[in-house]
Amino acid sequence: MRSAVPMPPSPGGFAVQLGAFQNFNNAQAFLAHVQAQLATAQVEPRVREVNGLYRVYVGPYPERDEAKRVADRLTGAFGFATAIAPH
């Protein structure tokens, strides 16, 4: 497994946030935990730092509706609490 490096924010689209952490190591541990589960959903979770928090997310998606469909699918399949956020 590769090491996650926080990605800088990129403009545009919407992300499905799976978790937010104050500590990068905690975000990376959560990322490692969900990567195996999410492989079957054909999405790749990533970590990025925004306003002092390390956010684990999938996306971005160009439209909010598309992000919402992915969020609903992940919640239904895996029980994740998700949030839609501008990317």
PDB file of N, CA, C and O in Angstrom:
ATOM      1  N   MET A   1       0.849  -1.177   0.000  1.00  0.00           N
ATOM      2  CA  MET A   1       0.000   0.000   0.000  1.00  0.00           C
ATOM      3  C   MET A   1       0.886   1.229   0.000  1.00  0.00           C
ATOM      4  O   MET A   1       1.899   1.274   0.699  1.00  0.00           O
ATOM      5  N   ARG A   2       0.512   2.205  -0.769  1.00  0.00           N
ATOM      6  CA  ARG A   2       1.298   3.436  -0.850  1.00  0.00           C
ATOM      7  C   ARG A   2       0.931   4.371   0.294  1.00  0.00           C
ATOM      8  O   ARG A   2      -0.169   4.297   0.842  1.00  0.00           O
ATOM      9  N   SER A   3       1.833   5.223   0.636  1.00  0.00           N
ATOM     10  CA  SER A   3       1.606   6.199   1.699  1.00  0.00           C
ATOM     11  C   SER A   3       0.803   7.364   1.146  1.00  0.00           C
ATOM     12  O   SER A   3       1.068   7.854   0.048  1.00  0.00           O
ATOM     13  N   ALA A   4      -0.176   7.795   1.915  1.00  0.00           N
ATOM     14  CA  ALA A   4      -1.004   8.919   1.481  1.00  0.00           C
ATOM     15  C   ALA A   4      -0.290  10.224   1.786  1.00  0.00           C
ATOM     16  O   ALA A   4       0.274  10.400   2.865  1.00  0.00           O
ATOM     17  N   VAL A   5      -0.321  11.118   0.841  1.00  0.00           N
ATOM     18  CA  VAL A   5       0.236  12.447   1.019  1.00  0.00           C
ATOM     19  C   VAL A   5      -0.927  13.413   0.918  1.00  0.00           C
ATOM     20  O   VAL A   5      -1.706  13.337  -0.032  1.00  0.00           O
ATOM     21  N   PRO A   6      -1.065  14.322   1.875  1.00  0.00           N
ATOM     22  CA  PRO A   6      -2.185  15.255   1.785  1.00  0.00           C
ATOM     23  C   PRO A   6      -2.144  16.008   0.461  1.00  0.00           C
ATOM     24  O   PRO A   6      -1.106  16.537   0.066  1.00  0.00           O
ATOM     25  N   MET A   7      -3.273  16.047  -0.209  1.00  0.00           N
ATOM     26  CA  MET A   7      -3.354  16.734  -1.488  1.00  0.00           C
ATOM     27  C   MET A   7      -3.841  18.153  -1.254  1.00  0.00           C
ATOM     28  O   MET A   7      -4.706  18.378  -0.407  1.00  0.00           O
ATOM     29  N   PRO A   8      -3.302  19.107  -1.988  1.00  0.00           N
ATOM     30  CA  PRO A   8      -3.797  20.476  -1.850  1.00  0.00           C
ATOM     31  C   PRO A   8      -5.197  20.581  -2.413  1.00  0.00           C
ATOM     32  O   PRO A   8      -5.566  19.807  -3.296  1.00  0.00           O
ATOM     33  N   PRO A   9      -5.979  21.518  -1.922  1.00  0.00           N
ATOM     34  CA  PRO A   9      -7.311  21.690  -2.486  1.00  0.00           C
ATOM     35  C   PRO A   9      -7.216  22.027  -3.971  1.00  0.00           C
ATOM     36  O   PRO A   9      -6.330  22.770  -4.393  1.00  0.00           O
ATOM     37  N   SER A  10      -8.122  21.482  -4.746  1.00  0.00           N
ATOM     38  CA  SER A  10      -8.178  21.832  -6.155  1.00  0.00           C
ATOM     39  C   SER A  10      -9.553  22.419  -6.429  1.00  0.00           C
ATOM     40  O   SER A  10     -10.552  21.944  -5.889  1.00  0.00           O
ATOM     41  N   PRO A  11      -9.609  23.432  -7.252  1.00  0.00           N
ATOM     42  CA  PRO A  11     -10.871  24.132  -7.456  1.00  0.00           C
ATOM     43  C   PRO A  11     -11.862  23.321  -8.278  1.00  0.00           C
ATOM     44  O   PRO A  11     -11.479  22.566  -9.171  1.00  0.00           O
ATOM     45  N   GLY A  12     -13.120  23.487  -7.966  1.00  0.00           N
ATOM     46  CA  GLY A  12     -14.176  22.937  -8.787  1.00  0.00           C
ATOM     47  C   GLY A  12     -14.674  21.582  -8.355  1.00  0.00           C
ATOM     48  O   GLY A  12     -13.919  20.762  -7.831  1.00  0.00           O
ATOM     49  N   GLY A  13     -15.953  21.354  -8.579  1.00  0.00           N
ATOM     50  CA  GLY A  13     -16.561  20.070  -8.299  1.00  0.00           C
ATOM     51  C   GLY A  13     -16.925  19.886  -6.844  1.00  0.00           C
ATOM     52  O   GLY A  13     -16.839  20.805  -6.030  1.00  0.00           O
ATOM     53  N   PHE A  14     -17.341  18.651  -6.543  1.00  0.00           N
ATOM     54  CA  PHE A  14     -17.780  18.302  -5.203  1.00  0.00           C
ATOM     55  C   PHE A  14     -17.121  17.003  -4.782  1.00  0.00           C
ATOM     56  O   PHE A  14     -16.909  16.108  -5.600  1.00  0.00           O
ATOM     57  N   ALA A  15     -16.802  16.905  -3.507  1.00  0.00           N
ATOM     58  CA  ALA A  15     -16.190  15.706  -2.948  1.00  0.00           C
ATOM     59  C   ALA A  15     -17.153  15.070  -1.960  1.00  0.00           C
ATOM     60  O   ALA A  15     -17.986  15.751  -1.361  1.00  0.00           O
ATOM     61  N   VAL A  16     -17.032  13.762  -1.798  1.00  0.00           N
ATOM     62  CA  VAL A  16     -17.772  13.039  -0.775  1.00  0.00           C
ATOM     63  C   VAL A  16     -16.801  12.811   0.374  1.00  0.00           C
ATOM     64  O   VAL A  16     -15.858  12.027   0.258  1.00  0.00           O
ATOM     65  N   GLN A  17     -17.036  13.492   1.467  1.00  0.00           N
ATOM     66  CA  GLN A  17     -16.146  13.390   2.623  1.00  0.00           C
ATOM     67  C   GLN A  17     -16.557  12.204   3.482  1.00  0.00           C
ATOM     68  O   GLN A  17     -17.730  12.032   3.811  1.00  0.00           O
ATOM     69  N   LEU A  18     -15.567  11.387   3.840  1.00  0.00           N
ATOM     70  CA  LEU A  18     -15.795  10.208   4.672  1.00  0.00           C
ATOM     71  C   LEU A  18     -15.354  10.431   6.110  1.00  0.00           C
ATOM     72  O   LEU A  18     -15.827   9.751   7.021  1.00  0.00           O
ATOM     73  N   GLY A  19     -14.448  11.383   6.318  1.00  0.00           N
ATOM     74  CA  GLY A  19     -13.969  11.671   7.665  1.00  0.00           C
ATOM     75  C   GLY A  19     -13.070  12.880   7.662  1.00  0.00           C
ATOM     76  O   GLY A  19     -12.509  13.248   6.630  1.00  0.00           O
ATOM     77  N   ALA A  20     -12.933  13.506   8.832  1.00  0.00           N
ATOM     78  CA  ALA A  20     -12.055  14.674   8.999  1.00  0.00           C
ATOM     79  C   ALA A  20     -11.295  14.509  10.312  1.00  0.00           C
ATOM     80  O   ALA A  20     -11.868  14.156  11.343  1.00  0.00           O
ATOM     81  N   PHE A  21     -10.006  14.772  10.249  1.00  0.00           N
ATOM     82  CA  PHE A  21      -9.130  14.513  11.392  1.00  0.00           C
ATOM     83  C   PHE A  21      -8.180  15.687  11.602  1.00  0.00           C
ATOM     84  O   PHE A  21      -7.754  16.330  10.643  1.00  0.00           O
ATOM     85  N   GLN A  22      -7.854  15.959  12.855  1.00  0.00           N
ATOM     86  CA  GLN A  22      -6.882  17.006  13.159  1.00  0.00           C
ATOM     87  C   GLN A  22      -5.455  16.508  12.967  1.00  0.00           C
ATOM     88  O   GLN A  22      -4.536  17.309  12.791  1.00  0.00           O
ATOM     89  N   ASN A  23      -5.267  15.209  13.000  1.00  0.00           N
ATOM     90  CA  ASN A  23      -3.948  14.604  12.935  1.00  0.00           C
ATOM     91  C   ASN A  23      -3.819  13.805  11.638  1.00  0.00           C
ATOM     92  O   ASN A  23      -4.668  12.968  11.331  1.00  0.00           O
ATOM     93  N   PHE A  24      -2.746  14.069  10.875  1.00  0.00           N
ATOM     94  CA  PHE A  24      -2.542  13.373   9.605  1.00  0.00           C
ATOM     95  C   PHE A  24      -2.433  11.868   9.794  1.00  0.00           C
ATOM     96  O   PHE A  24      -2.954  11.108   8.977  1.00  0.00           O
ATOM     97  N   ASN A  25      -1.764  11.419  10.860  1.00  0.00           N
ATOM     98  CA  ASN A  25      -1.611   9.982  11.084  1.00  0.00           C
ATOM     99  C   ASN A  25      -2.961   9.308  11.291  1.00  0.00           C
ATOM    100  O   ASN A  25      -3.169   8.189  10.821  1.00  0.00           O
ATOM    101  N   ASN A  26      -3.881   9.969  11.986  1.00  0.00           N
ATOM    102  CA  ASN A  26      -5.224   9.410  12.167  1.00  0.00           C
ATOM    103  C   ASN A  26      -5.965   9.340  10.836  1.00  0.00           C
ATOM    104  O   ASN A  26      -6.659   8.362  10.561  1.00  0.00           O
ATOM    105  N   ALA A  27      -5.821  10.368  10.017  1.00  0.00           N
ATOM    106  CA  ALA A  27      -6.456  10.362   8.699  1.00  0.00           C
ATOM    107  C   ALA A  27      -5.890   9.234   7.845  1.00  0.00           C
ATOM    108  O   ALA A  27      -6.631   8.552   7.138  1.00  0.00           O
ATOM    109  N   GLN A  28      -4.587   9.042   7.912  1.00  0.00           N
ATOM    110  CA  GLN A  28      -3.945   7.991   7.126  1.00  0.00           C
ATOM    111  C   GLN A  28      -4.384   6.610   7.617  1.00  0.00           C
ATOM    112  O   GLN A  28      -4.580   5.705   6.806  1.00  0.00           O
ATOM    113  N   ALA A  29      -4.540   6.437   8.928  1.00  0.00           N
ATOM    114  CA  ALA A  29      -5.002   5.157   9.467  1.00  0.00           C
ATOM    115  C   ALA A  29      -6.434   4.865   9.006  1.00  0.00           C
ATOM    116  O   ALA A  29      -6.755   3.732   8.647  1.00  0.00           O
ATOM    117  N   PHE A  30      -7.285   5.884   9.018  1.00  0.00           N
ATOM    118  CA  PHE A  30      -8.658   5.706   8.539  1.00  0.00           C
ATOM    119  C   PHE A  30      -8.664   5.380   7.048  1.00  0.00           C
ATOM    120  O   PHE A  30      -9.410   4.510   6.597  1.00  0.00           O
ATOM    121  N   LEU A  31      -7.836   6.079   6.297  1.00  0.00           N
ATOM    122  CA  LEU A  31      -7.718   5.830   4.858  1.00  0.00           C
ATOM    123  C   LEU A  31      -7.347   4.370   4.608  1.00  0.00           C
ATOM    124  O   LEU A  31      -7.955   3.710   3.765  1.00  0.00           O
ATOM    125  N   ALA A  32      -6.364   3.871   5.326  1.00  0.00           N
ATOM    126  CA  ALA A  32      -5.931   2.485   5.167  1.00  0.00           C
ATOM    127  C   ALA A  32      -7.076   1.526   5.499  1.00  0.00           C
ATOM    128  O   ALA A  32      -7.238   0.493   4.849  1.00  0.00           O
ATOM    129  N   HIS A  33      -7.858   1.873   6.503  1.00  0.00           N
ATOM    130  CA  HIS A  33      -8.985   1.035   6.928  1.00  0.00           C
ATOM    131  C   HIS A  33     -10.062   0.950   5.846  1.00  0.00           C
ATOM    132  O   HIS A  33     -10.612  -0.124   5.602  1.00  0.00           O
ATOM    133  N   VAL A  34     -10.363   2.071   5.202  1.00  0.00           N
ATOM    134  CA  VAL A  34     -11.468   2.082   4.231  1.00  0.00           C
ATOM    135  C   VAL A  34     -11.042   1.718   2.816  1.00  0.00           C
ATOM    136  O   VAL A  34     -11.897   1.382   1.996  1.00  0.00           O
ATOM    137  N   GLN A  35      -9.758   1.773   2.503  1.00  0.00           N
ATOM    138  CA  GLN A  35      -9.312   1.502   1.131  1.00  0.00           C
ATOM    139  C   GLN A  35      -9.739   0.125   0.646  1.00  0.00           C
ATOM    140  O   GLN A  35     -10.224  -0.010  -0.477  1.00  0.00           O
ATOM    141  N   ALA A  36      -9.567  -0.889   1.470  1.00  0.00           N
ATOM    142  CA  ALA A  36      -9.920  -2.248   1.048  1.00  0.00           C
ATOM    143  C   ALA A  36     -11.422  -2.361   0.806  1.00  0.00           C
ATOM    144  O   ALA A  36     -11.850  -2.990  -0.162  1.00  0.00           O
ATOM    145  N   GLN A  37     -12.215  -1.763   1.672  1.00  0.00           N
ATOM    146  CA  GLN A  37     -13.668  -1.814   1.510  1.00  0.00           C
ATOM    147  C   GLN A  37     -14.093  -1.095   0.237  1.00  0.00           C
ATOM    148  O   GLN A  37     -14.931  -1.594  -0.514  1.00  0.00           O
ATOM    149  N   LEU A  38     -13.518   0.068  -0.002  1.00  0.00           N
ATOM    150  CA  LEU A  38     -13.955   0.898  -1.115  1.00  0.00           C
ATOM    151  C   LEU A  38     -13.457   0.418  -2.470  1.00  0.00           C
ATOM    152  O   LEU A  38     -13.957   0.866  -3.501  1.00  0.00           O
ATOM    153  N   ALA A  39     -12.491  -0.477  -2.487  1.00  0.00           N
ATOM    154  CA  ALA A  39     -11.992  -1.002  -3.761  1.00  0.00           C
ATOM    155  C   ALA A  39     -13.130  -1.663  -4.542  1.00  0.00           C
ATOM    156  O   ALA A  39     -13.170  -1.576  -5.770  1.00  0.00           O
ATOM    157  N   THR A  40     -14.041  -2.312  -3.848  1.00  0.00           N
ATOM    158  CA  THR A  40     -15.161  -2.969  -4.525  1.00  0.00           C
ATOM    159  C   THR A  40     -16.166  -1.948  -5.064  1.00  0.00           C
ATOM    160  O   THR A  40     -16.941  -2.260  -5.968  1.00  0.00           O
ATOM    161  N   ALA A  41     -16.158  -0.740  -4.518  1.00  0.00           N
ATOM    162  CA  ALA A  41     -17.068   0.316  -4.979  1.00  0.00           C
ATOM    163  C   ALA A  41     -16.470   1.118  -6.132  1.00  0.00           C
ATOM    164  O   ALA A  41     -17.109   2.029  -6.658  1.00  0.00           O
ATOM    165  N   GLN A  42     -15.261   0.780  -6.515  1.00  0.00           N
ATOM    166  CA  GLN A  42     -14.555   1.437  -7.615  1.00  0.00           C
ATOM    167  C   GLN A  42     -14.390   2.944  -7.396  1.00  0.00           C
ATOM    168  O   GLN A  42     -14.548   3.740  -8.321  1.00  0.00           O
ATOM    169  N   VAL A  43     -14.071   3.314  -6.162  1.00  0.00           N
ATOM    170  CA  VAL A  43     -13.709   4.689  -5.835  1.00  0.00           C
ATOM    171  C   VAL A  43     -12.400   4.640  -5.070  1.00  0.00           C
ATOM    172  O   VAL A  43     -12.114   3.662  -4.380  1.00  0.00           O
ATOM    173  N   GLU A  44     -11.606   5.690  -5.189  1.00  0.00           N
ATOM    174  CA  GLU A  44     -10.316   5.742  -4.510  1.00  0.00           C
ATOM    175  C   GLU A  44     -10.312   6.882  -3.502  1.00  0.00           C
ATOM    176  O   GLU A  44     -10.311   8.054  -3.879  1.00  0.00           O
ATOM    177  N   PRO A  45     -10.311   6.531  -2.206  1.00  0.00           N
ATOM    178  CA  PRO A  45     -10.272   7.586  -1.193  1.00  0.00           C
ATOM    179  C   PRO A  45      -8.901   8.255  -1.158  1.00  0.00           C
ATOM    180  O   PRO A  45      -7.881   7.625  -1.436  1.00  0.00           O
ATOM    181  N   ARG A  46      -8.897   9.526  -0.816  1.00  0.00           N
ATOM    182  CA  ARG A  46      -7.666  10.312  -0.720  1.00  0.00           C
ATOM    183  C   ARG A  46      -7.733  11.179   0.527  1.00  0.00           C
ATOM    184  O   ARG A  46      -8.784  11.322   1.152  1.00  0.00           O
ATOM    185  N   VAL A  47      -6.590  11.753   0.874  1.00  0.00           N
ATOM    186  CA  VAL A  47      -6.507  12.683   2.002  1.00  0.00           C
ATOM    187  C   VAL A  47      -6.073  14.035   1.467  1.00  0.00           C
ATOM    188  O   VAL A  47      -5.176  14.119   0.628  1.00  0.00           O
ATOM    189  N   ARG A  48      -6.708  15.091   1.953  1.00  0.00           N
ATOM    190  CA  ARG A  48      -6.242  16.443   1.650  1.00  0.00           C
ATOM    191  C   ARG A  48      -6.399  17.298   2.894  1.00  0.00           C
ATOM    192  O   ARG A  48      -7.265  17.048   3.733  1.00  0.00           O
ATOM    193  N   GLU A  49      -5.551  18.310   3.001  1.00  0.00           N
ATOM    194  CA  GLU A  49      -5.571  19.218   4.144  1.00  0.00           C
ATOM    195  C   GLU A  49      -6.333  20.474   3.744  1.00  0.00           C
ATOM    196  O   GLU A  49      -5.998  21.128   2.756  1.00  0.00           O
ATOM    197  N   VAL A  50      -7.358  20.804   4.519  1.00  0.00           N
ATOM    198  CA  VAL A  50      -8.153  22.000   4.286  1.00  0.00           C
ATOM    199  C   VAL A  50      -8.415  22.660   5.632  1.00  0.00           C
ATOM    200  O   VAL A  50      -9.005  22.051   6.524  1.00  0.00           O
ATOM    201  N   ASN A  51      -7.978  23.900   5.776  1.00  0.00           N
ATOM    202  CA  ASN A  51      -8.219  24.668   7.003  1.00  0.00           C
ATOM    203  C   ASN A  51      -7.790  23.937   8.266  1.00  0.00           C
ATOM    204  O   ASN A  51      -8.495  23.956   9.275  1.00  0.00           O
ATOM    205  N   GLY A  52      -6.633  23.293   8.202  1.00  0.00           N
ATOM    206  CA  GLY A  52      -6.079  22.637   9.378  1.00  0.00           C
ATOM    207  C   GLY A  52      -6.630  21.253   9.672  1.00  0.00           C
ATOM    208  O   GLY A  52      -6.228  20.636  10.658  1.00  0.00           O
ATOM    209  N   LEU A  53      -7.539  20.745   8.845  1.00  0.00           N
ATOM    210  CA  LEU A  53      -8.063  19.395   9.028  1.00  0.00           C
ATOM    211  C   LEU A  53      -7.653  18.524   7.850  1.00  0.00           C
ATOM    212  O   LEU A  53      -7.579  18.985   6.711  1.00  0.00           O
ATOM    213  N   TYR A  54      -7.390  17.269   8.145  1.00  0.00           N
ATOM    214  CA  TYR A  54      -7.063  16.294   7.115  1.00  0.00           C
ATOM    215  C   TYR A  54      -8.346  15.536   6.790  1.00  0.00           C
ATOM    216  O   TYR A  54      -8.869  14.786   7.614  1.00  0.00           O
ATOM    217  N   ARG A  55      -8.836  15.746   5.583  1.00  0.00           N
ATOM    218  CA  ARG A  55     -10.125  15.192   5.175  1.00  0.00           C
ATOM    219  C   ARG A  55      -9.911  13.985   4.263  1.00  0.00           C
ATOM    220  O   ARG A  55      -9.152  14.045   3.296  1.00  0.00           O
ATOM    221  N   VAL A  56     -10.596  12.888   4.592  1.00  0.00           N
ATOM    222  CA  VAL A  56     -10.585  11.694   3.758  1.00  0.00           C
ATOM    223  C   VAL A  56     -11.824  11.783   2.872  1.00  0.00           C
ATOM    224  O   VAL A  56     -12.943  11.914   3.367  1.00  0.00           O
ATOM    225  N   TYR A  57     -11.614  11.710   1.559  1.00  0.00           N
ATOM    226  CA  TYR A  57     -12.709  11.938   0.634  1.00  0.00           C
ATOM    227  C   TYR A  57     -12.567  11.077  -0.612  1.00  0.00           C
ATOM    228  O   TYR A  57     -11.514  10.492  -0.865  1.00  0.00           O
ATOM    229  N   VAL A  58     -13.638  11.009  -1.379  1.00  0.00           N
ATOM    230  CA  VAL A  58     -13.597  10.464  -2.737  1.00  0.00           C
ATOM    231  C   VAL A  58     -14.126  11.545  -3.668  1.00  0.00           C
ATOM    232  O   VAL A  58     -14.914  12.403  -3.267  1.00  0.00           O
ATOM    233  N   GLY A  59     -13.688  11.489  -4.891  1.00  0.00           N
ATOM    234  CA  GLY A  59     -14.074  12.512  -5.858  1.00  0.00           C
ATOM    235  C   GLY A  59     -12.829  13.212  -6.362  1.00  0.00           C
ATOM    236  O   GLY A  59     -11.723  12.699  -6.188  1.00  0.00           O
ATOM    237  N   PRO A  60     -12.978  14.342  -6.965  1.00  0.00           N
ATOM    238  CA  PRO A  60     -14.183  15.166  -7.054  1.00  0.00           C
ATOM    239  C   PRO A  60     -15.105  14.716  -8.190  1.00  0.00           C
ATOM    240  O   PRO A  60     -14.710  14.001  -9.111  1.00  0.00           O
ATOM    241  N   TYR A  61     -16.337  15.169  -8.073  1.00  0.00           N
ATOM    242  CA  TYR A  61     -17.366  14.954  -9.084  1.00  0.00           C
ATOM    243  C   TYR A  61     -17.813  16.317  -9.591  1.00  0.00           C
ATOM    244  O   TYR A  61     -17.934  17.258  -8.808  1.00  0.00           O
ATOM    245  N   PRO A  62     -18.061  16.435 -10.895  1.00  0.00           N
ATOM    246  CA  PRO A  62     -18.368  17.753 -11.457  1.00  0.00           C
ATOM    247  C   PRO A  62     -19.699  18.332 -10.973  1.00  0.00           C
ATOM    248  O   PRO A  62     -19.850  19.550 -10.882  1.00  0.00           O
ATOM    249  N   GLU A  63     -20.650  17.470 -10.667  1.00  0.00           N
ATOM    250  CA  GLU A  63     -21.984  17.929 -10.254  1.00  0.00           C
ATOM    251  C   GLU A  63     -22.304  17.437  -8.849  1.00  0.00           C
ATOM    252  O   GLU A  63     -21.938  16.324  -8.472  1.00  0.00           O
ATOM    253  N   ARG A  64     -22.990  18.277  -8.079  1.00  0.00           N
ATOM    254  CA  ARG A  64     -23.392  17.900  -6.717  1.00  0.00           C
ATOM    255  C   ARG A  64     -24.264  16.632  -6.725  1.00  0.00           C
ATOM    256  O   ARG A  64     -24.132  15.783  -5.844  1.00  0.00           O
ATOM    257  N   ASP A  65     -25.156  16.508  -7.724  1.00  0.00           N
ATOM    258  CA  ASP A  65     -26.035  15.334  -7.797  1.00  0.00           C
ATOM    259  C   ASP A  65     -25.232  14.045  -7.945  1.00  0.00           C
ATOM    260  O   ASP A  65     -25.582  13.026  -7.350  1.00  0.00           O
ATOM    261  N   GLU A  66     -24.166  14.082  -8.728  1.00  0.00           N
ATOM    262  CA  GLU A  66     -23.319  12.895  -8.900  1.00  0.00           C
ATOM    263  C   GLU A  66     -22.633  12.540  -7.588  1.00  0.00           C
ATOM    264  O   GLU A  66     -22.574  11.368  -7.215  1.00  0.00           O
ATOM    265  N   ALA A  67     -22.117  13.541  -6.887  1.00  0.00           N
ATOM    266  CA  ALA A  67     -21.488  13.303  -5.584  1.00  0.00           C
ATOM    267  C   ALA A  67     -22.510  12.722  -4.602  1.00  0.00           C
ATOM    268  O   ALA A  67     -22.184  11.830  -3.819  1.00  0.00           O
ATOM    269  N   LYS A  68     -23.728  13.223  -4.646  1.00  0.00           N
ATOM    270  CA  LYS A  68     -24.786  12.730  -3.750  1.00  0.00           C
ATOM    271  C   LYS A  68     -25.106  11.274  -4.049  1.00  0.00           C
ATOM    272  O   LYS A  68     -25.310  10.489  -3.123  1.00  0.00           O
ATOM    273  N   ARG A  69     -25.154  10.896  -5.324  1.00  0.00           N
ATOM    274  CA  ARG A  69     -25.417   9.494  -5.685  1.00  0.00           C
ATOM    275  C   ARG A  69     -24.309   8.583  -5.144  1.00  0.00           C
ATOM    276  O   ARG A  69     -24.590   7.507  -4.616  1.00  0.00           O
ATOM    277  N   VAL A  70     -23.055   9.016  -5.275  1.00  0.00           N
ATOM    278  CA  VAL A  70     -21.938   8.224  -4.756  1.00  0.00           C
ATOM    279  C   VAL A  70     -22.026   8.142  -3.231  1.00  0.00           C
ATOM    280  O   VAL A  70     -21.828   7.070  -2.658  1.00  0.00           O
ATOM    281  N   ALA A  71     -22.320   9.253  -2.578  1.00  0.00           N
ATOM    282  CA  ALA A  71     -22.438   9.266  -1.115  1.00  0.00           C
ATOM    283  C   ALA A  71     -23.533   8.306  -0.660  1.00  0.00           C
ATOM    284  O   ALA A  71     -23.334   7.543   0.285  1.00  0.00           O
ATOM    285  N   ASP A  72     -24.684   8.340  -1.325  1.00  0.00           N
ATOM    286  CA  ASP A  72     -25.784   7.447  -0.957  1.00  0.00           C
ATOM    287  C   ASP A  72     -25.398   5.985  -1.155  1.00  0.00           C
ATOM    288  O   ASP A  72     -25.747   5.126  -0.346  1.00  0.00           O
ATOM    289  N   ARG A  73     -24.676   5.715  -2.236  1.00  0.00           N
ATOM    290  CA  ARG A  73     -24.241   4.340  -2.513  1.00  0.00           C
ATOM    291  C   ARG A  73     -23.268   3.858  -1.437  1.00  0.00           C
ATOM    292  O   ARG A  73     -23.376   2.723  -0.973  1.00  0.00           O
ATOM    293  N   LEU A  74     -22.318   4.711  -1.036  1.00  0.00           N
ATOM    294  CA  LEU A  74     -21.338   4.333  -0.016  1.00  0.00           C
ATOM    295  C   LEU A  74     -22.003   4.151   1.340  1.00  0.00           C
ATOM    296  O   LEU A  74     -21.647   3.246   2.095  1.00  0.00           O
ATOM    297  N   THR A  75     -22.966   5.006   1.648  1.00  0.00           N
ATOM    298  CA  THR A  75     -23.680   4.872   2.917  1.00  0.00           C
ATOM    299  C   THR A  75     -24.488   3.578   2.924  1.00  0.00           C
ATOM    300  O   THR A  75     -24.480   2.841   3.910  1.00  0.00           O
ATOM    301  N   GLY A  76     -25.181   3.306   1.830  1.00  0.00           N
ATOM    302  CA  GLY A  76     -25.988   2.094   1.759  1.00  0.00           C
ATOM    303  C   GLY A  76     -25.157   0.822   1.795  1.00  0.00           C
ATOM    304  O   GLY A  76     -25.527  -0.145   2.461  1.00  0.00           O
ATOM    305  N   ALA A  77     -24.047   0.814   1.090  1.00  0.00           N
ATOM    306  CA  ALA A  77     -23.228  -0.395   0.976  1.00  0.00           C
ATOM    307  C   ALA A  77     -22.327  -0.626   2.190  1.00  0.00           C
ATOM    308  O   ALA A  77     -22.101  -1.768   2.590  1.00  0.00           O
ATOM    309  N   PHE A  78     -21.810   0.462   2.775  1.00  0.00           N
ATOM    310  CA  PHE A  78     -20.791   0.323   3.814  1.00  0.00           C
ATOM    311  C   PHE A  78     -21.158   0.971   5.140  1.00  0.00           C
ATOM    312  O   PHE A  78     -20.449   0.798   6.131  1.00  0.00           O
ATOM    313  N   GLY A  79     -22.255   1.713   5.170  1.00  0.00           N
ATOM    314  CA  GLY A  79     -22.673   2.356   6.406  1.00  0.00           C
ATOM    315  C   GLY A  79     -21.900   3.617   6.751  1.00  0.00           C
ATOM    316  O   GLY A  79     -21.981   4.101   7.880  1.00  0.00           O
ATOM    317  N   PHE A  80     -21.149   4.159   5.792  1.00  0.00           N
ATOM    318  CA  PHE A  80     -20.377   5.373   6.062  1.00  0.00           C
ATOM    319  C   PHE A  80     -21.292   6.573   6.244  1.00  0.00           C
ATOM    320  O   PHE A  80     -22.260   6.746   5.504  1.00  0.00           O
ATOM    321  N   ALA A  81     -20.982   7.390   7.224  1.00  0.00           N
ATOM    322  CA  ALA A  81     -21.604   8.707   7.317  1.00  0.00           C
ATOM    323  C   ALA A  81     -20.816   9.606   6.359  1.00  0.00           C
ATOM    324  O   ALA A  81     -19.594   9.705   6.466  1.00  0.00           O
ATOM    325  N   THR A  82     -21.497  10.245   5.446  1.00  0.00           N
ATOM    326  CA  THR A  82     -20.817  11.045   4.440  1.00  0.00           C
ATOM    327  C   THR A  82     -21.319  12.480   4.471  1.00  0.00           C
ATOM    328  O   THR A  82     -22.371  12.780   5.036  1.00  0.00           O
ATOM    329  N   ALA A  83     -20.547  13.349   3.854  1.00  0.00           N
ATOM    330  CA  ALA A  83     -20.940  14.740   3.669  1.00  0.00           C
ATOM    331  C   ALA A  83     -20.479  15.159   2.290  1.00  0.00           C
ATOM    332  O   ALA A  83     -19.429  14.724   1.818  1.00  0.00           O
ATOM    333  N   ILE A  84     -21.265  16.005   1.645  1.00  0.00           N
ATOM    334  CA  ILE A  84     -20.896  16.552   0.344  1.00  0.00           C
ATOM    335  C   ILE A  84     -20.284  17.933   0.587  1.00  0.00           C
ATOM    336  O   ILE A  84     -20.863  18.760   1.291  1.00  0.00           O
ATOM    337  N   ALA A  85     -19.118  18.172   0.004  1.00  0.00           N
ATOM    338  CA  ALA A  85     -18.436  19.443   0.209  1.00  0.00           C
ATOM    339  C   ALA A  85     -17.879  19.950  -1.120  1.00  0.00           C
ATOM    340  O   ALA A  85     -17.480  19.152  -1.969  1.00  0.00           O
ATOM    341  N   PRO A  86     -17.849  21.267  -1.304  1.00  0.00           N
ATOM    342  CA  PRO A  86     -17.174  21.795  -2.496  1.00  0.00           C
ATOM    343  C   PRO A  86     -15.722  21.340  -2.490  1.00  0.00           C
ATOM    344  O   PRO A  86     -15.082  21.282  -1.440  1.00  0.00           O
ATOM    345  N   HIS A  87     -15.211  21.020  -3.668  1.00  0.00           N
ATOM    346  CA  HIS A  87     -13.842  20.516  -3.740  1.00  0.00           C
ATOM    347  C   HIS A  87     -12.880  21.634  -4.066  1.00  0.00           C
ATOM    348  O   HIS A  87     -11.676  21.401  -4.169  1.00  0.00           O
TER     349      HIS A  87
END
